[in-house]
Amino acid sequence: MISDICKVDYSLRDYQQEAKEKIFGQWDSVDNVLYQMPTGTGKTRLFTSIIRDISLASLYEHSRKSILIIAHRTELIEQIDESLNKYRIPHGIIAGAFKDKRDLLLPVQVASIQTITHPSNRQLADAFHADFIIIDEAHHAMAKSYTKLWNYYPESKKLGVTATPWRMDGRGFRGNFDMLISSMPIKEFLEKGWLAPYKYYSVPIGSSIRNSIESINEFGIDGDYKTSALEEVVDTGRIRAQLLDSYFEFVKGKKGIIYSISRKHSKHICSQFFDAGIKIADIDSETPAELRKKLVRDFKNGDLDIIVNVDIFSEGFDCPNLEFVQLARPTRSLVKYIQQVGRGLRKNGGKQCIILDNVGMYGRFGLPDDDRPWKEYFEGNPFSLMHQSKNKTDRENIGLGTPCEKDLSEGLDEMKLIQQVDVEVHLDVSTMNSEEENVQENNNDIEVRSSSVFNKYNIVEFNDGYFIENIRNNERQFLCGLSGRRSISIKLMKSNNGQKEFSIISSFNRESKPSINDRIIGYLYREGKITRFTTWNREAIVDVKI
C-alpha cells in the first residue's frame, strides 16, 4: 500500500504531518488528490517531505520511483529547488532559465509547466516516466497546459496543493482531481500561532471608490475587470494620494508590498511615493530576470521599503518579515484576493501584519480569516461566487479580534479599522538551523509576558528571553535561552532616572583577554537561525537607554 511509504517527519509541524498522512492514505484508493492549506503555512515543506518519503522507499526497495514537481513561475521553481536541497534530495530542473541544472537521469525533476508541455519537448516528457506528480499552486491545474499532464501520465499518482481551490467560472476541479482534502481554517492557524495576527483597514462599503468599481462592466477573457477600465477608475491622482496618506498614517517605515493594476499604475505609484522620500521600486512580468532578483534581494535586505507589483508576488513570494500589504488593485477573483492578503500573514516572530485595503475588496470577499466553502468550490457550483459577494460588514462579531464595524460613512473615503486579530505569539524553534552547531529542539510555545515600545525599539519579553525590534529599520533579533536556561545576552534594568536600559550583543572580539566576570554565553535567534555565541569583550555590548 502507498500509505506504508509515509513516515514520521519530526521537522514538520503537527498539521503538516497530519496532512501528509491523509494524502498518502487517499492515494491508496484514488489517483488524484487536491490539498488546500492557507498561504504561509508551509505547503512547499509539506510536499518536500512527501518527496523524501517516496525517495527513501525507492532506496529501501531497490526500485526507481520517479517524481515530477510542476510549477508555473521561476520564483516557485527556485523555492522548490531550495527546499529539496535542504532535504538533500538530488534533483534536476526542466525549465528554460535553469539549463545548467538539467539532469534527466535523476528520479526527481522540477519542471515548469510551460517547458514540460511544450510540443517541442514531447519526446522529453515521454522519456521521463513519472510515478508521482506534484503540482504547486494547483488552482491553475484546470488550464489546458496542465491537462496535458493527465494525458502524458495517466497512471501516475498526482497531488495538487493550493491555498485557494476556486475558479471564477464556478466549474470546480472534478475534471482532473478525484477529491479535496482541506486543512484547518485560517482562524485556527491564527489561534494556534502558526500565522501572524493582523489589522485590516479599508475604505468602507458605500465609499465613492467602491461605488465606482462596482459600476465597471468591462471584463477580460478571464472574467476579471478589464485593465483599461480599472485604470480609468483607480489610477487617479486623488486615489493615489489616498494610498500615500494611508501609508503614512498606518505603516510608515514598515516593509510592504503594493498590488497595482498595471505597469503604468505601478510607475505612477512609485513616482508619488519616491517623491515623498520612500525607498520604493516596481516589478512586473517585463522586468529583466537579473534586475528582478536584485530588487527582491534589496527588498529582503532592507535597502528597499516597498515593492509595487502587478500580480507577480501574488503567488510564491516568500518574505516572512513582510509587515504590510496594500491593495490598490480591485479584482473579481477570490484567488487573487486570498493570495495577496496572505503574503503578509506568514509568521515571523511577534509581527502583526497590517492590511490596507484601499479598494474595499473585503466587501466582495470577506476578511482573510473567514471560513470558505472550499468543498463546494471544488465540486463546482456556478452560484458559489454569490457566497463571496455578500456584504459581510454587518456582522456583529467576526470571531477573533474586535467586532466588525457597520458602515455609516455615507460615501466617505477615509480608511477605517475593519478587523483586528490579536493572538498570543508563539515561536517554533523546531525548524531553525544552527550556524555554528546543529541545534534542534521539539516545538516550544513561548509565552509572551510583556511588551513595551520605547522610542526606536520594540521589546517583547518572553518566558525565555526577549524579542527586539528596531522600529526605524525593521531589523529584528530574538535573544533567548535554550533548554529552559535563561539567556544573559540581554539585560533590562531601571536606572535612577526611571529609564530602562538594555544591552544587546552586537559583535565579537576574541582577541580580548578572557575574564570570568565578563564572559557572556548565550544563543542568538536571528532571521530564523540559531547562533551560539561567546564573548568577553565589554565593547561588544551595546547599551541603549530608552
Secondary structure, DSSP 8 states (H G I E B T S, - for coil): -GGGG----TTS-HHHHHHHHHHHHHHTT-SEEEEE--TTS-HHHHHHHHHHHHHHHHHHHT----EEEEESSHHHHHHHHHHHHHTT---EEESGGGGGG--TTSSEEEEEHHHHTSGGGHHHHHHS--SEEEEESGGGTTSHHHHHHHHH-TTSEEEEEES----TT---STTT-SEEEE---HHHHHHTTSB--EEEEE--TT-HHHHHHHT---B-TTSSB-HHHHHHHHSSHHHHHHHHHHHHHHTTT--EEEE-SSHHHHHHHHHHHHHTT--EEEE-TTS-HHHHHHHHHHHHHTS-SEEEESSTTSSS---TT--EEEE----S-HHHHHHHHHGGGB--TT--EEEEETT-THHHH--TT----HHHHHH--TTHHHHHHS--TT-S--SSSS-------TT----EEEEE---------TT-EESSS----------EEEEEEETTEEEEEETTEEEEEETTT--EEEEE-STT----S-EEEE-TTS-EEEEEE----TTS---TTT-EEEEEEETTEEEEEEE--GGGEEEEE-
